[in-house]
Amino acid sequence: MNNQNLSYRLHQVQVNILFQKMLVCSVQEIIDICENSVENNPFLEFERLYTEDFFQKGIFFEKPQEIQETLSDNLRKQIAYVAQDQSISEIAEFIVDLLDDDGYLKFSIEQICRLTNTDKNTVERALDIVQSLEPPGIGTRSILECLILQMKIKKMDESIAFKVFSRYGNEFLSGRFACIKKEMKLTDADISRVIEDIRKLDPFPGRAYSKSTQAFPIIPDVIVKYSDKVFDVKFAEDKLFRVFFNEKYLKLVKSSLTSDYEKKFLKEKIREARRFLTCIQNRRRFLEDIINYIIHYQSDFISGKGPLKKLTEKDVATRFNCSISLISRAISKKYVATNRGIFRLKKLFSYSSSKYSQDFIIDVIENIIDNSKDVLSDRQISEKLKEIGIHTAPRTVNKYRHKREISNSYFRRSISMLEKKL
């Protein structure tokens, strides 16, 4: 292989690596990359195409969330004060990262031991620290454990409520008051007192923080407008910036006043600039092809006329004769602005082996749960789905529930009973 062929192959490898890195970037990240590249290369020129009022015209979106301290941040500050041992502190912070939005820990001690490669005693000590933090009840594994812990912290150990929950907590949450009254020889007044004490507790200690996350700006990569059965697909990059080759320094390469060392430097910068622009162009063409395909394939959903069709990354990869990982990179961090709102490009993918998309079935399951007077089990939900022509096994209903973070029937029934009494 001669030097020219070797140089060409090396150039192609470098272009491919840079292309892969750029493909995963959002439009805002691409702007940052272009601006940084221009600063380091005299042969690249960057031009902003928008004015300050551009973002007021609907291209800039901000997630409407209140800016407050997160639960994780708050708990980490507390751990710094109460944990003396560094190793215990690190495990406690790890446990904090595992808490869900309600403040519950869905992992067992054994699972955390395996995840952290730590002994059981250390994990238990770390969990004790987490459960001692504010708000009370944080880091518990169930609503029953949460309420019992709060009663301990609030010095309610001698109350009837504590005695009832310590012995018959699950029964109480299930509404089996007659059984509890009989076993513990309680009166209706005693049960009323228990309910009154439970009113003082918070079964969801993390919720005060879960809806208060940092707001962040979103610049959609693609703007889709639908009217009169016609889709108008525009890429935000067209309206945001332009990067191009700056030829005014080319004469320096041929100038006799330029030293050999300087010429070598300039030639390398020319190669870098052309490599960079090639990647920008390749990225843009590739994204245009696949995004246009995805949008038109899911036109019914985008126009509001129907559910998502089955579409996987593998389907798109086969369509464009490329790897699945390349498609995964291309759709990562990308947002689409449509008449229906702004959402991640990934939302237009749906994985299902039936004629109904997975997202559509999950929406139906959620609708069945929300509109049912009774708390339905996965098997009962499966039967409801069959009535409308969707044949889904109970275990599949269970899997779909977890994807949408919908609790099981026992937990929903417990919450329902508790809320009725509170």
Sine and cosine of phi, psi and omega as CSV:
sin_phi,cos_phi,sin_psi,cos_psi,sin_omega,cos_omega
0.00,0.00,0.82,-0.58,-0.02,-1.00
-0.98,0.20,0.18,-0.98,-0.07,-1.00
-0.89,0.45,-0.55,0.84,-0.02,-1.00
-0.92,0.40,-0.70,0.71,0.03,-1.00
-0.91,0.42,-0.64,0.77,0.01,-1.00
-0.90,0.44,-0.66,0.75,0.02,-1.00
-0.90,0.44,-0.64,0.77,0.00,-1.00
-0.91,0.41,-0.69,0.72,-0.01,-1.00
-0.90,0.43,-0.64,0.76,0.05,-1.00
-0.89,0.46,-0.66,0.75,0.04,-1.00
-0.87,0.49,-0.69,0.72,-0.02,-1.00
-0.90,0.43,-0.63,0.77,0.03,-1.00
-0.89,0.45,-0.70,0.71,0.00,-1.00
-0.90,0.44,-0.65,0.76,0.04,-1.00
-0.89,0.46,-0.67,0.74,-0.04,-1.00
-0.91,0.41,-0.68,0.74,0.02,-1.00
-0.89,0.46,-0.72,0.69,0.00,-1.00
-0.91,0.42,-0.63,0.78,0.03,-1.00
-0.87,0.49,-0.70,0.71,0.01,-1.00
-0.88,0.48,-0.65,0.76,0.00,-1.00
-0.93,0.38,-0.64,0.77,-0.03,-1.00
-0.95,0.30,-0.53,0.85,-0.11,-0.99
-0.87,0.49,-0.59,0.81,-0.06,-1.00
-0.98,0.19,-0.19,0.98,-0.09,-1.00
-0.98,0.22,0.55,-0.83,0.14,-0.99
-0.98,0.20,0.14,-0.99,-0.02,-1.00
-0.89,0.45,-0.60,0.80,0.03,-1.00
-0.91,0.41,-0.65,0.76,0.02,-1.00
-0.92,0.40,-0.60,0.80,0.04,-1.00
-0.90,0.43,-0.65,0.76,0.05,-1.00
-0.86,0.51,-0.71,0.70,0.01,-1.00
-0.89,0.46,-0.66,0.75,0.00,-1.00
-0.90,0.44,-0.68,0.73,0.00,-1.00
-0.89,0.46,-0.70,0.71,-0.02,-1.00
-0.90,0.44,-0.64,0.77,0.03,-1.00
-0.93,0.38,-0.62,0.78,-0.01,-1.00
-0.92,0.39,-0.63,0.78,0.01,-1.00
-0.89,0.45,-0.61,0.79,0.01,-1.00
-0.90,0.44,-0.48,0.88,-0.07,-1.00
-0.97,-0.22,0.02,1.00,-0.04,-1.00
-0.62,-0.78,0.91,-0.42,-0.04,-1.00
-0.93,0.37,-0.24,0.97,-0.04,-1.00
-1.00,-0.06,0.07,1.00,0.07,-1.00
-0.93,-0.37,0.66,-0.75,0.01,-1.00
-0.80,-0.59,0.71,-0.71,-0.01,-1.00
-0.86,-0.51,0.72,-0.69,-0.01,-1.00
-0.77,-0.64,0.84,-0.55,0.10,-0.99
-0.98,0.19,0.72,-0.69,-0.05,-1.00
-0.97,-0.25,-0.05,1.00,-0.05,-1.00
-0.92,-0.40,0.42,-0.91,0.06,-1.00
-0.98,-0.22,0.04,-1.00,-0.05,-1.00
-0.89,0.45,-0.48,0.88,-0.03,-1.00
-1.00,0.07,0.00,1.00,-0.03,-1.00
-0.85,0.52,-0.66,0.75,-0.07,-1.00
-0.94,0.33,-0.22,0.97,0.04,-1.00
-0.99,0.12,-0.08,1.00,-0.09,-1.00
-0.99,-0.15,0.24,0.97,0.13,-0.99
0.97,-0.24,-0.05,1.00,0.01,-1.00
-1.00,0.08,-0.49,0.87,-0.01,-1.00
-1.00,-0.09,0.76,-0.65,0.00,-1.00
-0.81,-0.58,0.63,-0.78,0.06,-1.00
-0.84,-0.54,0.77,-0.64,0.00,-1.00
-0.92,0.40,0.88,-0.48,-0.10,-0.99
-0.97,0.24,0.99,0.17,0.03,-1.00
-0.78,-0.62,0.56,-0.83,0.02,-1.00
-0.95,0.30,0.66,-0.76,0.00,-1.00
-1.00,-0.01,0.92,-0.40,0.05,-1.00
-0.57,-0.82,0.11,-0.99,0.07,-1.00
-0.94,0.35,0.65,-0.76,0.00,-1.00
-0.99,0.14,0.30,-0.95,0.04,-1.00
-0.86,0.51,-0.71,0.71,-0.01,-1.00
-0.86,0.52,-0.72,0.69,0.00,-1.00
-0.88,0.48,-0.69,0.73,-0.03,-1.00
-0.89,0.46,-0.71,0.71,-0.04,-1.00
-0.93,0.37,-0.60,0.80,0.02,-1.00
-0.90,0.44,-0.62,0.79,0.04,-1.00
-0.90,0.44,-0.66,0.75,0.00,-1.00
-0.92,0.40,-0.64,0.77,0.01,-1.00
-0.88,0.48,-0.62,0.78,0.00,-1.00
-0.87,0.49,-0.49,0.87,-0.01,-1.00
-1.00,0.09,-0.60,0.80,-0.16,-0.99
-0.99,-0.15,-0.42,0.91,-0.06,-1.00
-1.00,0.01,0.87,-0.50,-0.01,-1.00
-1.00,0.00,-0.59,0.81,-0.04,-1.00
-1.00,0.08,0.81,-0.58,-0.04,-1.00
-0.88,0.48,-0.66,0.75,-0.02,-1.00
-0.91,0.41,-0.63,0.78,0.05,-1.00
-0.92,0.39,-0.65,0.76,0.01,-1.00
-0.87,0.50,-0.68,0.73,-0.02,-1.00
-0.90,0.43,-0.66,0.75,0.02,-1.00
-0.93,0.37,-0.61,0.79,0.03,-1.00
-0.88,0.47,-0.68,0.74,0.04,-1.00
-0.91,0.41,-0.58,0.81,0.06,-1.00
-0.89,0.45,-0.68,0.74,0.02,-1.00
-0.89,0.46,-0.64,0.76,0.04,-1.00
-0.83,0.56,-0.64,0.77,0.00,-1.00
-0.93,0.38,-0.30,0.95,-0.01,-1.00
-1.00,-0.01,-0.16,0.99,-0.05,-1.00
-0.94,0.34,0.59,-0.81,0.06,-1.00
-1.00,0.06,-0.05,-1.00,-0.08,-1.00
-0.90,0.43,-0.40,0.92,0.03,-1.00
-1.00,0.09,-0.13,0.99,-0.02,-1.00
1.00,-0.06,0.15,0.99,-0.02,-1.00
-1.00,-0.01,0.47,-0.88,0.07,-1.00
-0.97,-0.24,0.90,-0.43,-0.07,-1.00
-0.99,-0.10,0.20,0.98,0.00,-1.00
-0.92,-0.39,0.58,-0.81,0.03,-1.00
-0.99,0.12,0.25,-0.97,0.06,-1.00
-0.84,0.54,-0.68,0.73,-0.03,-1.00
-0.89,0.45,-0.66,0.75,0.01,-1.00
-0.90,0.44,-0.66,0.75,0.01,-1.00
-0.92,0.40,-0.60,0.80,0.06,-1.00
-0.86,0.51,-0.69,0.72,-0.01,-1.00
-0.93,0.36,-0.65,0.76,-0.04,-1.00
-0.91,0.40,-0.57,0.82,-0.07,-1.00
-0.97,-0.22,-0.09,1.00,-0.05,-1.00
0.83,0.56,0.72,0.70,-0.07,-1.00
-0.82,-0.57,0.47,-0.88,-0.01,-1.00
-0.96,0.27,0.33,-0.94,-0.10,-0.99
-0.88,0.47,-0.66,0.75,-0.03,-1.00
-0.87,0.49,-0.67,0.74,0.00,-1.00
-0.91,0.42,-0.68,0.73,0.00,-1.00
-0.90,0.43,-0.67,0.75,0.00,-1.00
-0.90,0.43,-0.63,0.78,0.05,-1.00
-0.91,0.41,-0.64,0.77,0.03,-1.00
-0.91,0.41,-0.65,0.76,0.01,-1.00
-0.92,0.40,-0.59,0.80,0.06,-1.00
-0.86,0.50,-0.64,0.77,0.02,-1.00
-0.91,0.42,-0.72,0.70,-0.01,-1.00
-0.87,0.49,-0.68,0.73,-0.04,-1.00
-0.96,0.29,-0.16,0.99,0.05,-1.00
-1.00,-0.02,-0.08,1.00,-0.08,-1.00
-1.00,0.09,0.21,-0.98,0.11,-0.99
-1.00,-0.03,0.58,-0.81,-0.01,1.00
-0.97,0.26,0.47,-0.88,-0.03,-1.00
-0.85,0.52,0.65,-0.76,0.02,-1.00
0.99,-0.14,-0.06,1.00,-0.03,-1.00
-0.94,0.34,0.59,-0.80,0.08,-1.00
0.99,0.14,0.20,0.98,0.04,-1.00
-1.00,0.07,0.24,-0.97,-0.10,-0.99
-0.99,-0.16,-0.19,0.98,-0.02,-1.00
-0.41,-0.91,0.23,-0.97,0.01,-1.00
-0.91,0.42,-0.56,0.83,0.02,-1.00
-0.91,0.41,-0.76,0.65,0.01,-1.00
-0.89,0.46,-0.59,0.80,0.00,-1.00
-0.88,0.47,-0.74,0.67,-0.04,-1.00
-0.93,0.37,-0.63,0.78,0.02,-1.00
-0.91,0.42,-0.68,0.74,0.01,-1.00
-0.89,0.45,-0.65,0.76,0.02,-1.00
-0.90,0.44,-0.62,0.78,0.03,-1.00
-0.91,0.42,-0.60,0.80,0.04,-1.00
-0.91,0.41,-0.71,0.70,-0.03,-1.00
-0.90,0.44,-0.58,0.81,-0.02,-1.00
-1.00,0.05,0.19,0.98,0.05,-1.00
0.86,0.50,0.68,0.74,0.02,-1.00
-0.97,-0.23,0.41,0.91,-0.09,-1.00
-0.87,0.49,-0.49,0.87,-0.05,-1.00
-1.00,-0.07,-0.01,1.00,-0.03,-1.00
-0.97,0.26,0.38,-0.93,0.07,-1.00
-0.89,0.45,-0.60,0.80,-0.01,-1.00
-0.85,0.53,-0.71,0.71,-0.01,-1.00
-0.90,0.44,-0.68,0.73,0.00,-1.00
-0.90,0.43,-0.63,0.78,0.01,-1.00
-0.92,0.40,-0.75,0.67,-0.05,-1.00
-0.94,0.35,-0.50,0.86,0.03,-1.00
-0.92,0.39,-0.54,0.84,-0.05,-1.00
-0.98,-0.21,-0.63,0.78,-0.12,-0.99
-0.73,-0.68,0.64,0.77,-0.05,-1.00
-0.86,0.51,-0.74,0.67,-0.02,-1.00
-0.90,0.43,-0.63,0.78,0.03,-1.00
-0.90,0.43,-0.65,0.76,0.01,-1.00
-0.89,0.45,-0.71,0.70,0.00,-1.00
-0.91,0.42,-0.41,0.91,0.04,-1.00
-1.00,0.05,-0.06,1.00,0.06,-1.00
0.99,0.11,0.29,0.96,-0.04,-1.00
-1.00,0.03,0.91,0.41,-0.11,-0.99
-0.95,0.31,-0.56,0.83,-0.02,-1.00
-0.88,0.48,-0.68,0.73,0.01,-1.00
-0.89,0.45,-0.68,0.73,-0.02,-1.00
-0.91,0.41,-0.68,0.74,0.00,-1.00
-0.87,0.49,-0.65,0.76,-0.03,-1.00
-0.93,0.36,-0.73,0.68,-0.08,-1.00
-0.94,0.35,-0.60,0.80,-0.07,-1.00
-0.97,-0.24,0.06,1.00,0.02,-1.00
0.82,0.57,0.80,0.60,-0.02,-1.00
-0.97,-0.25,0.35,-0.94,0.06,-1.00
-0.97,-0.23,0.15,-0.99,0.07,-1.00
-0.87,0.49,-0.56,0.83,0.02,-1.00
-0.91,0.42,-0.59,0.81,0.03,-1.00
-0.91,0.41,-0.69,0.72,0.01,-1.00
-0.89,0.45,-0.64,0.77,0.04,-1.00
-0.89,0.46,-0.60,0.80,0.00,-1.00
-0.93,0.37,-0.61,0.79,0.05,-1.00
-0.88,0.48,-0.73,0.69,0.00,-1.00
-0.88,0.47,-0.64,0.77,0.02,-1.00
-0.90,0.44,-0.63,0.78,0.04,-1.00
-0.93,0.38,-0.60,0.80,-0.01,-1.00
-0.92,0.39,-0.46,0.89,0.04,-1.00
-0.86,0.51,-0.48,0.88,-0.06,-1.00
-0.98,0.20,-0.14,0.99,-0.07,-1.00
-0.98,-0.22,0.30,-0.96,0.00,-1.00
-0.88,-0.48,0.96,-0.30,-0.02,-1.00
-0.95,0.32,-0.17,0.99,-0.01,-1.00
-0.76,-0.65,0.95,0.31,-0.13,-0.99
-0.89,0.45,-0.33,0.94,-0.04,-1.00
-1.00,-0.01,-0.19,0.98,-0.13,-0.99
-0.92,0.39,-0.42,0.91,0.01,-1.00
-0.90,0.44,-0.38,0.92,-0.02,-1.00
-0.97,-0.26,-0.44,0.90,-0.17,-0.98
-0.89,0.46,-0.43,0.90,-0.02,-1.00
-0.98,-0.18,0.17,0.99,-0.09,-1.00
-0.87,-0.50,0.91,0.41,-0.03,-1.00
-0.98,-0.22,0.25,-0.97,-0.07,-1.00
-0.90,0.44,0.76,-0.65,0.07,-1.00
-0.95,0.31,0.49,-0.87,0.03,-1.00
-0.53,-0.85,0.53,-0.85,-0.01,-1.00
-0.98,0.19,0.54,-0.84,0.05,-1.00
-0.80,-0.60,0.81,-0.58,0.14,-0.99
-0.95,-0.32,0.94,-0.34,-0.01,-1.00
-0.90,0.43,0.64,-0.77,0.03,-1.00
-0.97,0.23,-0.46,0.89,-0.05,-1.00
-0.71,-0.71,0.68,-0.73,0.07,-1.00
-0.91,-0.42,0.87,-0.49,-0.04,-1.00
-0.91,-0.41,0.85,-0.52,0.06,-1.00
-0.90,-0.43,0.72,-0.69,-0.05,-1.00
-0.86,-0.51,0.81,-0.59,0.08,-1.00
-0.37,-0.93,0.65,-0.76,0.02,-1.00
0.79,0.61,0.70,0.72,0.06,-1.00
0.90,0.44,0.31,0.95,-0.01,-1.00
-0.86,-0.51,0.73,-0.68,0.04,-1.00
-0.98,-0.17,0.78,-0.63,0.08,-1.00
-0.94,-0.35,0.95,-0.31,-0.07,-1.00
-0.96,-0.27,0.87,-0.49,0.01,-1.00
-0.81,-0.59,0.59,-0.81,0.02,-1.00
-0.99,-0.14,0.76,-0.65,-0.08,-1.00
-0.86,0.51,-0.50,0.87,-0.04,-1.00
-0.84,0.54,-0.56,0.83,-0.02,-1.00
-0.87,0.50,-0.53,0.85,-0.07,-1.00
-0.99,-0.17,-0.09,1.00,-0.10,-1.00
-0.98,-0.21,-0.69,0.73,-0.10,-1.00
-0.36,-0.93,0.20,-0.98,0.10,-0.99
-0.60,-0.80,0.77,-0.64,0.06,-1.00
-0.86,-0.51,0.72,-0.69,-0.10,-0.99
-0.49,-0.87,0.15,-0.99,-0.04,-1.00
-0.99,0.15,0.75,-0.66,0.00,-1.00
-0.99,-0.13,0.93,-0.36,-0.12,-0.99
-1.00,0.00,-0.11,0.99,-0.14,-0.99
-0.93,0.37,-0.29,0.96,0.02,-1.00
-0.99,-0.11,0.00,1.00,-0.03,-1.00
-0.88,0.47,-0.57,0.82,-0.04,-1.00
-0.89,0.45,-0.41,0.91,0.02,-1.00
-0.92,0.39,-0.48,0.88,-0.01,-1.00
-0.91,0.40,-0.54,0.84,-0.04,-1.00
-0.99,-0.10,-0.14,0.99,-0.06,-1.00
-0.94,0.33,0.64,-0.77,0.04,-1.00
-0.96,0.29,-0.27,0.96,0.00,-1.00
-0.99,0.14,-0.20,0.98,-0.01,-1.00
-1.00,0.00,0.78,-0.63,-0.02,-1.00
-0.95,0.31,0.30,-0.95,0.02,-1.00
-0.86,0.50,-0.63,0.77,0.00,-1.00
-0.90,0.44,-0.68,0.73,0.01,-1.00
-0.92,0.40,-0.62,0.78,0.04,-1.00
-0.90,0.44,-0.65,0.76,0.02,-1.00
-0.89,0.46,-0.68,0.74,0.03,-1.00
-0.89,0.46,-0.72,0.70,-0.03,-1.00
-0.91,0.42,-0.64,0.77,0.00,-1.00
-0.90,0.44,-0.62,0.79,0.03,-1.00
-0.92,0.39,-0.61,0.79,0.04,-1.00
-0.93,0.38,-0.55,0.83,0.07,-1.00
-0.90,0.44,-0.70,0.71,0.02,-1.00
-0.89,0.46,-0.68,0.74,0.02,-1.00
-0.89,0.46,-0.68,0.73,-0.02,-1.00
-0.89,0.45,-0.72,0.70,-0.01,-1.00
-0.92,0.39,-0.59,0.81,0.05,-1.00
-0.90,0.43,-0.69,0.73,0.00,-1.00
-0.89,0.46,-0.73,0.69,-0.02,-1.00
-0.92,0.40,-0.58,0.82,0.07,-1.00
-0.88,0.48,-0.67,0.74,0.00,-1.00
-0.92,0.40,-0.67,0.75,0.04,-1.00
-0.86,0.51,-0.70,0.72,-0.02,-1.00
-0.93,0.37,-0.68,0.73,0.00,-1.00
-0.90,0.43,-0.67,0.74,0.03,-1.00
-0.87,0.50,-0.72,0.69,-0.04,-1.00
-0.89,0.46,-0.73,0.69,-0.01,-1.00
-0.89,0.46,-0.68,0.73,-0.02,-1.00
-0.90,0.44,-0.72,0.70,0.00,-1.00
-0.90,0.43,-0.64,0.77,0.03,-1.00
-0.86,0.51,-0.71,0.70,-0.05,-1.00
-0.89,0.45,-0.79,0.62,-0.10,-0.99
-0.96,0.27,-0.60,0.80,-0.02,-1.00
-0.93,0.36,-0.65,0.76,0.08,-1.00
-0.87,0.49,-0.65,0.76,0.01,-1.00
-0.90,0.44,-0.73,0.68,-0.03,-1.00
-0.89,0.46,-0.71,0.71,-0.05,-1.00
-0.90,0.44,-0.70,0.71,0.01,-1.00
-0.95,0.31,-0.52,0.86,0.04,-1.00
-0.92,0.39,-0.61,0.79,-0.01,-1.00
-0.98,-0.18,0.53,0.85,-0.07,-1.00
-0.87,0.49,-0.58,0.81,0.00,-1.00
-0.88,0.47,-0.67,0.74,-0.01,-1.00
-0.93,0.37,-0.71,0.70,-0.05,-1.00
-0.91,0.42,-0.58,0.81,0.00,-1.00
-0.99,0.11,-0.10,1.00,0.03,-1.00
0.99,0.14,0.28,0.96,-0.06,-1.00
-0.99,-0.10,-0.19,0.98,-0.04,-1.00
-0.15,-0.99,0.03,-1.00,-0.01,-1.00
-0.98,0.19,0.11,-0.99,0.10,-0.99
-0.91,0.42,0.62,-0.78,0.14,-0.99
-1.00,0.09,0.36,-0.93,0.06,-1.00
-0.89,0.45,0.82,-0.57,0.02,-1.00
-0.43,-0.91,0.83,-0.56,0.02,-1.00
-0.88,-0.47,0.23,-0.97,0.06,-1.00
-0.89,0.46,-0.55,0.84,0.03,-1.00
-0.91,0.42,-0.62,0.78,0.02,-1.00
-0.87,0.49,-0.71,0.70,-0.02,-1.00
-0.93,0.36,-0.63,0.78,0.02,-1.00
-0.89,0.46,-0.65,0.76,0.04,-1.00
-0.91,0.41,-0.65,0.76,-0.01,-1.00
-0.88,0.48,-0.60,0.80,-0.07,-1.00
-0.96,-0.30,0.17,0.98,0.11,-0.99
0.82,0.58,0.78,0.62,0.03,-1.00
-0.64,-0.77,0.00,-1.00,-0.03,-1.00
-0.98,0.19,0.41,-0.91,0.05,-1.00
-0.90,0.44,-0.62,0.79,-0.02,-1.00
-0.89,0.46,-0.53,0.85,0.02,-1.00
-0.93,0.38,-0.66,0.75,0.05,-1.00
-0.91,0.41,-0.66,0.75,0.01,-1.00
-0.87,0.50,-0.65,0.76,0.05,-1.00
-0.92,0.40,-0.66,0.75,-0.08,-1.00
-0.90,0.43,-0.60,0.80,-0.07,-1.00
-1.00,0.00,-0.16,0.99,-0.01,-1.00
-0.92,0.39,0.67,-0.74,0.08,-1.00
0.90,0.44,0.18,0.98,-0.04,-1.00
-1.00,-0.10,0.67,-0.75,0.04,-1.00
-0.89,-0.45,0.55,-0.84,0.02,-1.00
-0.86,-0.51,0.78,-0.62,0.07,-1.00
-0.98,-0.19,0.84,-0.54,-0.03,-1.00
-0.75,-0.66,0.02,-1.00,0.08,-1.00
-0.89,0.46,-0.39,0.92,-0.04,-1.00
-1.00,-0.02,0.03,1.00,-0.01,-1.00
0.87,-0.49,-0.15,-0.99,-0.01,-1.00
-0.93,-0.37,0.72,-0.70,-0.02,-1.00
-0.44,-0.90,0.23,-0.97,0.02,-1.00
-0.91,0.41,0.56,-0.83,0.04,-1.00
-0.86,0.51,-0.51,0.86,-0.02,-1.00
-0.87,0.49,-0.40,0.92,-0.01,-1.00
-0.90,0.44,-0.38,0.93,-0.02,-1.00
-0.99,0.13,0.04,1.00,0.08,-1.00
-0.98,-0.18,0.63,-0.78,0.02,-1.00
-0.61,-0.80,0.71,-0.71,-0.11,-0.99
-0.91,-0.41,0.91,-0.41,-0.02,-1.00
-0.33,-0.94,0.56,-0.83,0.02,-1.00
-1.00,-0.08,-0.09,1.00,0.00,-1.00
-0.98,-0.20,-0.03,-1.00,-0.01,-1.00
-0.96,0.27,-0.25,0.97,0.05,-1.00
-0.99,-0.14,0.65,-0.76,0.02,-1.00
-0.95,0.31,0.39,-0.92,0.01,-1.00
-0.88,0.48,-0.69,0.73,0.00,-1.00
-0.88,0.47,-0.63,0.78,0.01,-1.00
-0.90,0.44,-0.70,0.72,-0.02,-1.00
-0.91,0.42,-0.67,0.75,0.02,-1.00
-0.89,0.46,-0.65,0.76,0.05,-1.00
-0.87,0.49,-0.65,0.76,0.01,-1.00
-0.91,0.41,-0.68,0.73,0.02,-1.00
-0.86,0.50,-0.72,0.70,0.00,-1.00
-0.89,0.45,-0.61,0.79,0.02,-1.00
-0.92,0.39,-0.65,0.76,0.03,-1.00
-0.88,0.47,-0.71,0.71,-0.01,-1.00
-0.90,0.43,-0.71,0.70,-0.06,-1.00
-0.92,0.40,-0.54,0.84,-0.11,-0.99
-0.98,-0.18,0.05,1.00,0.01,-1.00
-1.00,-0.02,0.70,-0.72,0.04,-1.00
-0.95,0.31,-0.48,0.87,0.00,-1.00
-0.99,-0.16,0.36,-0.93,0.09,-1.00
-1.00,0.07,0.92,-0.40,-0.12,-0.99
-1.00,-0.07,0.63,-0.78,0.10,-0.99
-0.98,0.17,0.18,-0.98,0.03,-1.00
-0.87,0.49,-0.59,0.81,0.01,-1.00
-0.92,0.39,-0.66,0.75,0.03,-1.00
-0.92,0.40,-0.62,0.79,0.06,-1.00
-0.90,0.43,-0.64,0.77,0.04,-1.00
-0.86,0.51,-0.65,0.76,0.02,-1.00
-0.92,0.40,-0.64,0.77,0.04,-1.00
-0.89,0.46,-0.63,0.78,0.02,-1.00
-0.91,0.42,-0.63,0.77,0.01,-1.00
-0.88,0.47,-0.56,0.83,-0.01,-1.00
-0.89,0.46,-0.44,0.90,0.01,-1.00
-0.95,-0.30,0.28,0.96,0.13,-0.99
1.00,0.01,0.20,0.98,0.03,-1.00
-0.95,-0.31,0.95,-0.31,-0.06,-1.00
-1.00,-0.05,0.98,-0.17,-0.04,-1.00
-0.75,-0.66,0.80,-0.61,-0.03,-1.00
-0.94,0.35,0.43,-0.90,0.01,-1.00
-0.82,0.57,-0.62,0.79,0.00,-1.00
-0.91,0.41,-0.51,0.86,0.06,-1.00
-0.96,0.29,-0.61,0.79,0.09,-1.00
-0.86,0.52,-0.68,0.73,0.03,-1.00
-0.86,0.51,-0.71,0.71,-0.01,-1.00
-0.90,0.44,-0.68,0.73,-0.01,-1.00
-0.93,0.38,-0.59,0.81,0.05,-1.00
-0.86,0.51,-0.70,0.72,-0.02,-1.00
-0.90,0.43,-0.55,0.84,0.03,-1.00
-0.90,0.43,-0.57,0.82,-0.01,-1.00
-1.00,-0.10,0.07,1.00,-0.01,-1.00
0.85,0.53,0.69,0.72,0.07,-1.00
-1.00,-0.09,0.79,-0.61,-0.07,-1.00
-0.92,0.39,0.31,-0.95,0.05,-1.00
-0.96,0.29,0.14,-0.99,-0.12,-0.99
-0.91,0.41,-0.57,0.82,0.00,-1.00
-0.90,0.44,-0.72,0.69,-0.02,-1.00
-0.91,0.40,-0.66,0.75,0.00,-1.00
-0.91,0.43,-0.61,0.79,0.01,-1.00
-0.92,0.39,-0.65,0.76,0.02,-1.00
-0.89,0.46,-0.71,0.71,-0.01,-1.00
-0.90,0.43,-0.64,0.76,-0.01,-1.00
-0.88,0.47,-0.72,0.69,0.00,-1.00
-0.91,0.42,-0.64,0.77,-0.03,-1.00
-0.92,0.39,-0.69,0.73,-0.03,-1.00
-0.90,0.43,-0.54,0.84,0.01,-1.00
-0.93,0.36,-0.49,0.87,-0.06,-1.00
-1.00,0.02,-0.39,0.92,-0.06,-1.00
-0.98,0.22,0.00,0.00,0.00,0.00
